[in-house]
Amino acid sequence: MKRISATVAAAALVLLAGCMFPCREEAVVSSEPIKPMVCPAPKSMDLDAGVWVRLDGSVPVLVSSAAPQAVEWVARHWRQFFGAEVSPSVFCDVPPTKEGAYRLSVDEAGIRISAATLSGVRHAMYSLRQLSMAGRGTLKVSHYIAPSVRISDEPALGWRGMHVCWFPETTASSVERFVRMCAYLKFNYVVLEPWGVFRSEKFPWLSWNDGALTKAELKRLRAVAEDVGVVLVPLVNVFGHASNARGCTGKHATLDLSPEYQPLFEPLMGWNWCLSNPEAKRVLVEYLDEVHEAFGRPPFFHIGCDEATPPSCPECSRGCYADKVMEHIGAMAAAVKAFGARPIVWHDMFLARGDGRFPRDHCHGTRETADRVGCLPRDIVIAEWNYLEPYADGDFPGLRHFHDLGFEVLACPWDRTDGIDAQGRFAQANAAWCGYLGTTWHHNYADALRQMLVHGAHAAWGGDPEPFGKPWHARIMTLMRQVQWDMSIRDRRESGVFQLEMPPLTHPPW
């Protein structure tokens, strides 16, 4: 047997390690400095990176806005962001009128923010925060600086949302950070889906007995969301996913610990609510009311209804199940509207499996449910989730189908960046009836999260993510770190984005 030299062996090990553990970070060596940028990229930004302005207590800060809270909000968040006390002055200007639009000017004469609404003022401050950095040449932070810049910006879409799941393994800190990140990236809705963690007082057996989402914690999170400019929208699945646990785990939040409630769910696996049981409907309506109240009575309520299975209950199997499905969804939507909210429903049960018109859409319904979707009230918002390769022509026939039936729709991509970009372009081209709701599911970590946020922000606000710059990883992590400073995080386990839905692997990934 031939001997291998130590040098060759070491080189082989390095090569093997590179194959098994490929480097995810791209090293870029360039003499060109990295330019300050904002995510999502503004509609217009004139930046002079050769002139930097101190963001300390001496800088004049002027605000033009009809919102009575604007000056106080800027002063309070200036203190939080830049560690300085300022007393903003009001100046006369004609601000942009579109909801969320703003103008920002930074130069040696001071800072000027112009926006008709408080949301626009917030967006201007978030852009300034992204452009800022600690002053150089000192051991510790003495002040912050920002480049001379003029920005004129406005959103492409009115409904800009991200969806996040709260699993039993999820921490309250990570959800708060997600909400704050969404605000910085100029989303205005976060759809929060508790998976067996909401501590119901009426029906405690609907969740795990160690659920972390208490009403007190939700009240605290709501206050954070309201301050940063995000509306929290609850999601409770009233049809499929009745287990309050992912199907792959084999868990059921109610039946595993409280089997006496079996009649409320389909006998096989308990995946669906039993639509023929009036007690199931009563419990759901009362539970929806409790959840909606705990969320502060927001203007929307997502009631799920995706990925349901055929019935195994003898009563549900009698007659036409599609009629029972549509009656049930209609009743749940009516209940939500009685609370003062507009219902949102996933789309997939309303497209028939094998329908050739939608080869790249998720179709989990039957011909009967697809034929009956027209019976639903048109004030229901259809959330059309599409996680596959986008259509080559840039069209999305599923979204257009529901619009043609008279519904407003939300384009809902997942973690494919080409899908996020394509659905964003489609939504922007049809902004009169289409919004954006990015989904994260169990990929709320690491590269997947960063890409969903960067591409999703541009899909919802407008613009192309590519000019955001090659080192997008460094930019989004800098922004995430700023958010963590806002939260005063001091626990290593709560920093970064290493978390998975389930505990980390204890064996090598191969």
C-alpha positions as CSV (number, residue, x, y, z in Angstrom):
1,M,0.0,0.0,0.0
2,K,1.3,3.4,-0.9
3,R,1.8,6.0,1.8
4,I,0.2,9.4,1.5
5,S,2.2,12.3,2.7
6,A,0.9,14.4,5.5
7,T,0.6,17.5,3.2
8,V,-1.5,15.6,0.7
9,A,-3.6,14.0,3.4
10,A,-4.3,17.4,4.9
11,A,-5.2,18.9,1.5
12,A,-7.6,16.0,1.0
13,L,-9.3,16.6,4.3
14,V,-9.7,20.2,3.5
15,L,-11.2,19.3,0.2
16,L,-13.5,16.7,1.8
17,A,-14.6,19.2,4.4
18,G,-15.5,21.7,1.7
19,C,-17.7,19.1,0.0
20,M,-19.5,18.1,3.2
21,F,-19.8,21.5,4.6
22,P,-19.9,24.0,1.7
23,C,-19.2,27.6,2.7
24,R,-22.5,29.6,2.5
25,E,-20.8,33.0,2.7
26,E,-19.4,34.4,-0.5
27,A,-16.1,36.2,0.1
28,V,-15.9,39.4,-2.0
29,V,-12.6,41.1,-2.4
30,S,-12.9,44.5,-4.0
31,S,-11.2,47.9,-3.8
32,E,-14.7,49.5,-4.1
33,P,-16.2,50.5,-0.8
34,I,-19.6,49.2,0.2
35,K,-22.1,52.0,-0.3
36,P,-24.8,52.7,2.3
37,M,-28.2,51.4,1.1
38,V,-31.8,50.9,2.4
39,C,-33.9,47.8,2.2
40,P,-36.3,47.8,0.5
41,A,-34.6,50.0,-2.0
42,P,-36.3,53.5,-2.2
43,K,-37.9,54.7,-5.3
44,S,-35.5,57.6,-5.4
45,M,-32.3,58.0,-3.4
46,D,-29.6,60.7,-4.1
47,L,-26.7,59.8,-1.8
48,D,-23.3,61.5,-1.2
49,A,-21.2,59.1,0.7
50,G,-18.4,61.7,0.9
51,V,-20.4,63.8,3.4
52,W,-21.4,62.4,6.8
53,V,-23.7,64.1,9.3
54,R,-23.6,63.7,13.1
55,L,-26.8,62.4,14.5
56,D,-26.3,63.8,18.0
57,G,-28.3,66.2,20.1
58,S,-27.0,69.2,18.3
59,V,-28.4,68.3,14.9
60,P,-31.6,70.1,13.8
61,V,-34.5,67.7,13.3
62,L,-37.5,69.0,11.4
63,V,-40.8,67.1,10.9
64,S,-43.7,67.9,8.6
65,S,-46.7,65.6,9.2
66,A,-50.4,65.9,10.0
67,A,-50.0,63.0,12.5
68,P,-50.2,64.5,16.0
69,Q,-47.9,61.8,17.4
70,A,-45.2,62.3,14.8
71,V,-42.9,64.7,16.7
72,E,-43.1,62.7,19.9
73,W,-42.5,59.4,18.1
74,V,-39.4,60.8,16.3
75,A,-37.9,62.2,19.6
76,R,-38.5,59.0,21.5
77,H,-37.1,56.7,18.8
78,W,-34.2,59.1,18.1
79,R,-33.2,58.5,21.7
80,Q,-33.5,54.7,21.2
81,F,-31.8,54.6,17.8
82,F,-29.0,57.1,18.2
83,G,-28.7,57.6,22.0
84,A,-29.3,61.4,21.9
85,E,-31.9,63.8,23.0
86,V,-33.5,65.9,20.3
87,S,-36.5,68.3,20.2
88,P,-37.9,68.0,16.7
89,S,-39.4,71.2,15.2
90,V,-42.3,71.4,12.9
91,F,-41.7,72.8,9.4
92,C,-44.1,73.7,6.6
93,D,-44.0,71.4,3.6
94,V,-46.5,69.6,1.3
95,P,-45.8,66.0,2.2
96,P,-46.6,63.0,0.0
97,T,-50.2,62.0,0.5
98,K,-50.0,58.2,-0.2
99,E,-50.2,56.1,3.0
100,G,-46.7,55.2,4.0
101,A,-45.0,57.5,1.6
102,Y,-42.2,59.8,2.9
103,R,-39.4,62.2,2.0
104,L,-36.1,62.2,4.0
105,S,-33.3,64.8,3.7
106,V,-30.0,64.5,5.5
107,D,-27.3,67.2,5.1
108,E,-25.2,69.6,7.1
109,A,-28.2,71.8,7.7
110,G,-30.0,69.0,9.5
111,I,-32.6,66.2,9.1
112,R,-36.0,66.8,7.5
113,I,-38.8,64.3,7.5
114,S,-42.0,64.9,5.5
115,A,-44.9,62.5,5.5
116,A,-48.7,62.8,5.7
117,T,-49.1,59.9,8.1
118,L,-47.3,58.5,11.1
119,S,-46.5,55.3,9.0
120,G,-44.5,57.5,6.6
121,V,-42.7,59.2,9.5
122,R,-41.7,55.8,10.8
123,H,-40.5,54.6,7.4
124,A,-38.3,57.7,7.1
125,M,-36.8,57.0,10.5
126,Y,-36.2,53.3,9.6
127,S,-34.4,54.3,6.5
128,L,-32.2,56.7,8.4
129,R,-31.5,54.0,11.0
130,Q,-30.4,51.6,8.2
131,L,-28.0,54.3,6.8
132,S,-26.5,55.2,10.1
133,M,-23.4,53.8,11.8
134,A,-21.5,54.6,15.0
135,G,-19.0,57.4,14.7
136,R,-15.5,56.2,14.0
137,G,-12.2,56.5,15.9
138,T,-13.4,55.9,19.5
139,L,-13.3,53.0,21.9
140,K,-17.0,53.2,22.6
141,V,-20.0,54.8,20.8
142,S,-20.0,58.6,21.3
143,H,-22.4,59.4,18.5
144,Y,-23.8,58.1,15.3
145,I,-23.4,59.4,11.7
146,A,-25.3,59.1,8.5
147,P,-24.4,60.0,4.9
148,S,-25.8,63.1,3.1
149,V,-28.9,61.8,1.3
150,R,-32.2,62.7,-0.2
151,I,-34.9,60.0,-0.4
152,S,-38.4,60.1,-1.9
153,D,-40.2,56.9,-1.4
154,E,-43.7,55.2,-1.4
155,P,-45.0,51.7,-1.2
156,A,-46.2,49.8,-4.3
157,L,-48.8,47.8,-2.3
158,G,-51.2,48.7,0.4
159,W,-51.3,45.3,2.1
160,R,-47.8,44.2,2.9
161,G,-47.5,41.3,5.3
162,M,-45.4,38.5,6.6
163,H,-46.6,35.3,8.3
164,V,-44.8,33.7,11.2
165,C,-45.6,30.6,13.3
166,W,-45.3,30.4,17.0
167,F,-44.3,26.8,17.7
168,P,-43.8,25.3,21.2
169,E,-40.1,25.6,20.6
170,T,-40.3,29.2,19.5
171,T,-39.3,31.9,22.0
172,A,-41.2,35.1,22.6
173,S,-38.0,37.1,21.9
174,S,-37.7,35.6,18.4
175,V,-41.3,36.5,17.6
176,E,-40.8,40.1,18.8
177,R,-37.6,40.4,16.8
178,F,-39.5,39.2,13.7
179,V,-42.2,41.8,14.3
180,R,-39.6,44.6,14.7
181,M,-37.7,43.4,11.6
182,C,-40.9,43.5,9.5
183,A,-41.5,47.1,10.6
184,Y,-38.0,48.1,9.7
185,L,-38.5,46.5,6.3
186,K,-41.8,48.5,5.9
187,F,-44.3,45.6,6.1
188,N,-47.5,46.8,7.8
189,Y,-49.1,43.4,8.8
190,V,-47.7,40.3,10.6
191,V,-50.0,37.3,10.5
192,L,-49.2,35.4,13.7
193,E,-50.2,31.7,13.8
194,P,-50.0,30.1,17.3
195,W,-49.4,26.3,17.0
196,G,-50.9,25.0,20.3
197,V,-49.3,27.8,22.4
198,F,-52.1,30.3,22.9
199,R,-53.3,29.9,26.5
200,S,-57.1,30.0,26.2
201,E,-59.0,30.7,29.3
202,K,-62.3,29.3,27.9
203,F,-60.7,26.1,26.3
204,P,-57.3,25.4,27.9
205,W,-57.3,21.9,26.3
206,L,-57.0,23.4,22.9
207,S,-53.3,24.1,23.5
208,W,-50.3,22.4,25.1
209,N,-50.2,22.9,28.8
210,D,-46.9,24.8,28.6
211,G,-48.0,27.2,25.8
212,A,-46.0,30.4,26.0
213,L,-48.4,32.8,24.4
214,T,-50.3,34.0,27.4
215,K,-52.7,36.9,27.1
216,A,-50.3,39.0,29.1
217,E,-47.4,38.2,26.7
218,L,-49.7,38.9,23.7
219,K,-50.7,42.3,25.2
220,R,-47.0,43.2,25.5
221,L,-46.3,42.1,22.0
222,R,-49.2,44.0,20.7
223,A,-47.9,47.2,22.3
224,V,-44.5,46.6,20.6
225,A,-46.2,46.1,17.2
226,E,-48.4,49.1,17.6
227,D,-45.5,51.3,18.4
228,V,-43.4,50.2,15.5
229,G,-46.3,50.4,13.1
230,V,-47.3,46.7,12.5
231,V,-50.8,45.2,12.9
232,L,-50.8,41.7,14.4
233,V,-53.4,39.5,12.6
234,P,-54.3,36.1,14.3
235,L,-54.5,32.9,12.3
236,V,-56.6,30.0,13.7
237,N,-57.2,27.1,11.3
238,V,-60.9,26.2,11.5
239,F,-60.9,23.3,9.1
240,G,-57.6,21.3,8.4
241,H,-54.6,21.5,10.7
242,A,-56.9,21.0,13.7
243,S,-54.1,19.2,15.5
244,N,-52.3,22.5,16.2
245,A,-49.1,20.6,15.3
246,R,-47.4,19.9,12.0
247,G,-48.5,16.7,10.4
248,C,-45.0,15.3,10.3
249,T,-44.7,15.3,14.1
250,G,-47.6,13.0,14.7
251,K,-48.7,15.3,17.6
252,H,-52.2,16.7,18.5
253,A,-52.3,19.4,21.1
254,T,-55.8,18.4,22.3
255,L,-56.1,14.7,21.6
256,D,-52.7,13.7,22.9
257,L,-53.4,15.1,26.4
258,S,-57.2,15.4,26.5
259,P,-58.7,12.4,24.5
260,E,-62.2,13.0,25.9
261,Y,-62.6,15.6,23.2
262,Q,-62.4,13.2,20.3
263,P,-65.9,13.9,19.0
264,L,-64.8,17.4,18.0
265,F,-62.3,16.1,15.4
266,E,-62.3,13.6,12.5
267,P,-61.7,10.1,13.8
268,L,-58.7,9.5,11.5
269,M,-55.7,11.4,12.9
270,G,-57.9,14.2,14.1
271,W,-56.5,16.4,11.3
272,N,-59.9,18.1,10.4
273,W,-62.5,19.5,12.7
274,C,-65.6,17.5,12.6
275,L,-67.9,19.6,10.4
276,S,-71.1,17.7,11.3
277,N,-70.7,18.2,15.1
278,P,-72.5,21.4,16.3
279,E,-70.3,21.4,19.4
280,A,-67.2,21.8,17.2
281,K,-68.7,24.9,15.6
282,R,-69.7,26.3,19.0
283,V,-66.2,25.9,20.4
284,L,-64.6,27.4,17.3
285,V,-66.8,30.5,17.3
286,E,-66.2,31.1,21.0
287,Y,-62.4,30.4,20.6
288,L,-62.1,32.8,17.6
289,D,-63.8,35.5,19.6
290,E,-61.4,35.0,22.5
291,V,-58.4,35.0,20.2
292,H,-59.6,38.1,18.4
293,E,-60.2,40.0,21.6
294,A,-56.7,39.0,22.9
295,F,-55.2,40.3,19.7
296,G,-56.9,43.7,20.3
297,R,-59.7,43.3,17.7
298,P,-57.6,43.8,14.6
299,P,-59.3,44.5,11.2
300,F,-58.4,41.1,9.7
301,F,-58.6,37.5,11.0
302,H,-57.0,34.6,9.1
303,I,-59.1,31.4,9.5
304,G,-56.8,29.0,7.5
305,C,-58.8,26.2,5.9
306,D,-55.9,24.6,4.0
307,E,-54.8,21.1,3.3
308,A,-57.8,19.3,4.8
309,T,-58.4,15.6,4.2
310,P,-61.5,13.6,3.1
311,P,-63.9,12.8,6.0
312,S,-63.7,9.6,8.0
313,C,-66.6,10.5,10.3
314,P,-69.8,8.6,9.3
315,E,-71.9,11.8,9.7
316,C,-69.6,14.0,7.7
317,S,-69.4,11.2,5.0
318,R,-73.2,11.3,4.4
319,G,-74.4,13.5,1.6
320,C,-72.2,16.0,-0.1
321,Y,-69.1,16.9,2.0
322,A,-68.4,19.9,-0.2
323,D,-71.7,21.5,0.9
324,K,-70.7,20.9,4.6
325,V,-67.2,22.4,3.9
326,M,-68.6,25.6,2.3
327,E,-71.3,26.0,4.9
328,H,-68.7,25.7,7.6
329,I,-66.3,28.2,6.1
330,G,-69.1,30.6,5.5
331,A,-70.3,30.3,9.1
332,M,-66.7,30.9,10.4
333,A,-66.3,33.9,8.1
334,A,-69.6,35.3,9.3
335,A,-68.5,34.9,12.9
336,V,-65.3,36.7,12.3
337,K,-67.2,39.6,10.5
338,A,-69.5,39.8,13.6
339,F,-66.3,40.5,15.7
340,G,-65.5,43.4,13.3
341,A,-62.8,41.7,11.3
342,R,-62.4,40.8,7.6
343,P,-61.7,37.0,7.1
344,I,-58.7,35.7,5.2
345,V,-58.8,32.1,3.9
346,W,-56.1,30.0,2.2
347,H,-57.0,29.1,-1.3
348,D,-56.0,25.5,-2.0
349,M,-59.3,23.8,-1.1
350,F,-61.1,25.9,-3.7
351,L,-59.0,24.5,-6.6
352,A,-59.7,21.0,-7.8
353,R,-56.8,18.5,-7.9
354,G,-55.7,17.9,-11.5
355,D,-57.3,21.1,-12.8
356,G,-55.2,21.8,-15.9
357,R,-55.7,25.5,-15.7
358,F,-53.5,25.7,-12.7
359,P,-50.5,23.3,-13.3
360,R,-48.2,25.1,-10.9
361,D,-50.7,26.1,-8.2
362,H,-51.5,24.1,-5.1
363,C,-54.8,22.4,-5.8
364,H,-56.1,20.3,-2.9
365,G,-59.9,20.6,-3.3
366,T,-62.5,18.6,-5.3
367,R,-64.5,19.6,-8.3
368,E,-67.4,20.2,-5.9
369,T,-65.5,22.6,-3.6
370,A,-64.1,24.4,-6.6
371,D,-67.5,24.8,-8.1
372,R,-68.9,26.2,-4.8
373,V,-66.3,28.8,-4.0
374,G,-68.5,31.3,-5.8
375,C,-71.1,30.9,-3.0
376,L,-68.7,32.5,-0.5
377,P,-69.1,36.2,0.4
378,R,-66.9,38.4,-1.7
379,D,-65.5,40.3,1.3
380,I,-63.4,37.2,2.1
381,V,-59.8,37.7,1.2
382,I,-58.3,34.7,-0.6
383,A,-54.6,34.1,0.3
384,E,-53.2,32.1,-2.6
385,W,-50.0,30.4,-1.5
386,N,-47.8,29.3,-4.4
387,Y,-44.4,27.7,-3.5
388,L,-43.5,26.2,-6.8
389,E,-41.5,27.4,-9.7
390,P,-43.2,30.6,-11.1
391,Y,-44.9,30.6,-14.4
392,A,-42.5,31.5,-17.3
393,D,-44.8,34.3,-18.5
394,G,-45.0,35.9,-15.1
395,D,-48.7,35.3,-14.8
396,F,-50.3,33.6,-11.9
397,P,-53.6,32.1,-13.1
398,G,-54.8,31.1,-9.6
399,L,-54.6,34.7,-8.3
400,R,-56.3,35.9,-11.5
401,H,-59.0,33.2,-11.1
402,F,-60.1,34.3,-7.7
403,H,-60.0,38.0,-8.7
404,D,-62.2,37.2,-11.7
405,L,-64.7,35.6,-9.2
406,G,-64.8,38.9,-7.4
407,F,-62.4,38.4,-4.5
408,E,-59.4,40.5,-3.3
409,V,-56.4,38.3,-3.1
410,L,-53.0,38.0,-1.4
411,A,-50.0,36.6,-3.2
412,C,-48.3,34.2,-0.7
413,P,-44.8,32.9,-1.7
414,W,-42.5,30.9,0.7
415,D,-38.8,30.6,0.5
416,R,-38.1,30.4,-3.3
417,T,-36.5,33.8,-4.2
418,D,-37.6,33.5,-7.8
419,G,-41.2,32.9,-6.7
420,I,-41.1,35.8,-4.2
421,D,-39.8,38.1,-6.9
422,A,-42.3,36.9,-9.6
423,Q,-45.3,37.1,-7.3
424,G,-44.2,40.6,-6.1
425,R,-44.1,41.8,-9.7
426,F,-47.5,40.3,-10.4
427,A,-49.0,41.9,-7.2
428,Q,-47.5,45.3,-8.0
429,A,-48.9,45.2,-11.6
430,N,-52.3,44.4,-10.1
431,A,-52.1,46.5,-6.9
432,A,-55.8,47.5,-7.0
433,W,-56.8,44.0,-6.0
434,C,-53.7,42.1,-4.9
435,G,-51.6,42.4,-1.8
436,Y,-48.6,40.4,-0.5
437,L,-48.3,37.9,2.4
438,G,-44.9,36.2,2.6
439,T,-44.9,32.9,4.6
440,T,-42.1,31.5,6.7
441,W,-43.5,28.3,8.3
442,H,-40.7,26.3,9.9
443,H,-38.0,28.1,7.9
444,N,-37.8,31.1,10.2
445,Y,-34.1,30.8,10.6
446,A,-30.7,31.3,8.9
447,D,-30.3,32.0,5.2
448,A,-34.0,31.1,4.5
449,L,-35.2,33.9,6.8
450,R,-32.8,36.5,5.5
451,Q,-33.8,35.8,1.9
452,M,-37.5,35.8,2.6
453,L,-37.2,39.1,4.3
454,V,-35.0,40.9,1.7
455,H,-36.8,39.6,-1.3
456,G,-40.2,39.9,0.4
457,A,-39.6,43.5,1.4
458,H,-38.9,44.4,-2.2
459,A,-41.9,42.3,-3.5
460,A,-44.2,44.2,-1.1
461,W,-42.8,47.7,-1.2
462,G,-41.5,47.7,-4.8
463,G,-38.2,47.7,-6.5
464,D,-35.5,45.2,-7.4
465,P,-33.6,43.3,-4.6
466,E,-30.5,43.0,-6.8
467,P,-29.3,46.6,-6.5
468,F,-29.6,46.1,-2.7
469,G,-26.0,45.1,-3.1
470,K,-24.0,41.9,-3.1
471,P,-23.3,41.8,0.6
472,W,-27.0,41.5,1.4
473,H,-26.2,39.0,4.1
474,A,-24.1,41.5,6.0
475,R,-26.7,44.2,5.5
476,I,-29.7,42.2,6.8
477,M,-27.6,40.9,9.8
478,T,-26.6,44.5,10.6
479,L,-30.3,45.5,10.6
480,M,-31.1,42.4,12.7
481,R,-28.4,43.4,15.2
482,Q,-29.9,46.9,15.4
483,V,-33.3,45.4,16.2
484,Q,-31.7,43.3,18.9
485,W,-30.1,46.4,20.5
486,D,-33.6,47.9,20.6
487,M,-34.7,44.8,22.5
488,S,-31.7,44.9,24.9
489,I,-31.0,41.3,24.2
490,R,-28.2,40.0,26.5
491,D,-28.7,36.2,26.0
492,R,-26.5,34.5,23.5
493,R,-29.3,32.0,22.7
494,E,-31.6,34.9,21.6
495,S,-29.1,36.5,19.2
496,G,-28.7,35.6,15.5
497,V,-31.0,33.2,13.7
498,F,-29.8,29.7,14.5
499,Q,-33.2,28.4,15.8
500,L,-35.1,25.6,14.1
501,E,-38.7,24.6,14.8
502,M,-37.4,21.4,16.4
503,P,-34.2,21.1,18.6
504,P,-30.9,21.2,16.7
505,L,-29.6,17.9,15.3
506,T,-27.4,16.0,17.6
507,H,-25.8,14.0,14.8
508,P,-23.8,15.0,11.8
509,P,-25.9,16.3,8.9
510,W,-24.8,13.5,6.5
